[in-house]
Amino acid sequence: MFFCASGLEIEIQITASDSIGNLAYIILIEKVTQTSSGRKNQSLSNATNLFENMGGKWYLIHHHGSPILR
């Protein structure tokens, strides 16, 4: 997806988050802007990130994104 991009920006808007024990999730909207050959391409996606606390540190253990169709 990003292998040809010379620039990449990701803006996020968090819509929900919570933690339960050693697991946490964040639901967000991602606005991805890619630059390739001087052209910019933007896309929006709904994303869910799942984290687990292991040894006192939070690790991303799963990411899922689905495009928002316009």
N, C-alpha and C positions, 0 to 999 in steps of 0.2 A: 504494500500500500504506500509506503513512504520511501521506497528505495531510489526513486528518481528526483525526490524533492531536494532543492538546494536550501530551503528554509521551511521551518515548521513552527507554528504557534498554536497553542491550545488554551482557550479561555473556558472557564468552567462556571456554572451556576448551580450550587447545591440546592436541591429541592427537598431532601429528607436525609436524616442520619440517625443512628441509634447504636447502642452497644448493649450486649447481653453477655455477661461473663467475659470470656477471653475472645469473643467474636464481635465485630462491628461492621456496619455497612454504611455506604454513602450512595445515594441516588442523585444523579446530576445530569445536567445538559452540557454537552461538550460542543464548542464551536471550534472546529479545526480549520486552520488556514495553511495551505501548502503553497510554496512558491517553486515553480519549475520552469526553466527557460524564460524567466522574467514574467511569467503569468501567474496570477494568484487564483486559487480555487478554494472555495469555502464549502464546508459541509457541517450539518448539525446532527448530533446523535444523542439519544437517551442512553445513559450508561449506569451500570451498577458496579460498585467496587466492594469486595468483601475482604476484610482484614482479620488476622488472627494475632493475638498477643502471645509471643513465645519468648521466654527468658527476659521479660521486661521490655521487649521491643515489638512494635507493630509491623507486621509484614502483609503486603498485598498478596492474597492467595487466589483471587479470582477477579477477572475484569470481563464484563460483557457490554457491548455497545450495539445498538440498533439504530439505523439511520432514521432521521425524521424527514419524511417525504413532504415536499412542498406542493 
